[in-house]
Amino acid sequence: FGDLPSGSNNTSVSTNPSHQFSQCGNYLVCLTAITAGCTDSICKIISYTDLVKPVITCPGPLNLQCNINTSPPATGVATATDNCTVASSIMITSTDVVSGTLQCNASILRTWTAKDLCGNIATCQQRISIKDTIAPVIQCPVNTVVNTNPGVCNYTGNIPLPTGTDNCNQPL
């Protein structure tokens, strides 16, 4: 930005804005020197760019039973750091691709995306498997005699049916 005169005791220099840029873009930086009652300024446009992607860390893979909450934060949330953007300003989002039938036997491929203030993007993937490993429970009716008359083949009463339950609430 130029040389300041040497040997001056009353020289002051100020800049506006400071050199700490918070996001990518063009900034006007001015240098003002005041020496022996004289003021001189020079301004330059500084282009601040960041081409480094954030570093994103995904939650680990999960194997879950059916009917479990699979949404973040129940299954974990990705975190990210960046060389220029503070962690709280990094935008973290997720998208899911589901294969199979939720909530019984399915897999979720969750792609996490981190975007810094300069538009750099990094991704990672989390795999979530949902598997119904618990067999249904069946309740059989008590023994019922439907006909004791020899040679009679019809029955007009109700025959009790078995009932069942399943932890995944699927029809039996």
N, C-alpha and C positions, 0 to 999 in steps of 0.2 A: 504494500500500500504506500510505499514511499519512505524516505528517510526523514527522521526527526533531527533538528539541529542539535549538534553536540555542545556540551558545556552549559546548557541552560538549566537553571535551578527551578524555574517555574513552568515546567512543561507538564501538561496533562493530556491524556489520551482517553477517549471514550468510544465505545462501540454500541450500536443499536441495530438489530437485536443481538443477544449474546451468540456465541458460536455453537451452542447446544440446540440442534434442530430436533424437533419432535417427530417429524414425518417428512416424507419425500416431497420435493417441490423446489421452486426457485425462491430465494430469499435475497432481499436487498440488505447488504451489510455496509455500514458506513463507518469510516474512521475519521475522527475529528481530533486535530492537534491544536492546542492553544499554547503559544510560546511568546513571551514578552508582549502580551497584549494583542498578538496577531492570531487569527483563527484560520485554519485551513482544513478542508474536508475533502474526502474522496469516497465515493460509493461504488460498490461492485455488486453485480448479481452473482450469487453463489448458487449453483445447482447441487442439491443434495439428493443423491440416489443411493439406494440400498438394493443390491441384487442377491442378497443372501437369504435363502428360505429359512423360515422358523424351524426349530427342531421339535418334532411332535413325538409324544410317547403315548401309545395306546394302552388301555387296560388289557390284561391277559385274556386268553381264550377261556371260555366257560362251558361246562357240561351241566345242564340244569334238568330237573324233573319238570313235568308239565305243570301248567297253572301257576307258574312263577312269574313275577313281574320282570319283564325283559327290557324295560325302558331305562335309559340313564336317569338318575345316578344309581339305580338299583344294580346295574351290571358294571358300573364303573364309568369314569369320564376321562377322556384324554386330557393331557396337559401339554403345554408348549412353552418354549423359551425362544428368544430372538436376540440377535446381536444389536439391534437398534430400537426395537419396540418393547416396552415393559410388558411383562406377562399379562397384567390385567387388561391391557389394550389389544391383545391378540384375540381375534374372533375365532372361536372353535365351534364347529357345527358337525352334525353327523347325518348320514343317510343309510337306510337299511335296504338290503335285498334279501327277501325271505323265500326259502325253498321249503316245500312241504306244507303241512297243516298246523298252524298255530292253534292251540297251545299244546298239542300232543307230540307229534313227531315232525320236527322242523329244524332248519338251520338258518341262522341270521348271519349275513356278512355285513358288518357295520363298518362303513368307511368314515373315518374322522378326518376333518379338514381344518387346518390352522392357517389363518391369513393375517399377515402383519399389516401395519399402517401403510406400507409402501406397495401393497398388493402382491407380495410374494406368498406362495401357497405351498404347503407341505401336507401330505396325507399319510395315514397308516390305517391298517385294518384290524378289526377284532372279530373273531369267530365265536358265535354262541350256538351251541347244539342243545336242542330240547328233545328229550327222549322219554317216552312213557315206559318205565321198566317195572311198574307195579301192575300185577294181573288184576282183573276185575274180581269182585266177590259175588258169588251166586248163592242165593238162599232157595233151597228146594222146599216145596210144600210137604206137609206131613203126608204119609201114605193114605191114599183114599181108595176105597172100594167102590167101583162104579156099577157093578152088576153081580149079583150072586144067583140069579135065576138061570138055570141051565137052558140053553137054546134061545135065549133072548139076547139080541145083539145091539139093541139101541139103548141109549141113556139120555135122559132129558135134563139131568142136573148140570151144575157147573163143575168143571174140572179145574182145580186150582193150578195156576201157572207159576213157574219159578220166577223169582225177581232177582235183580242184580244191581250192584253199584260199582262205580269206577271212579278213581281219583281224578280222572281227566274229564269226567262228565260227558263222555261220548255215549251215544245210544247203544244199548246192548241188544 
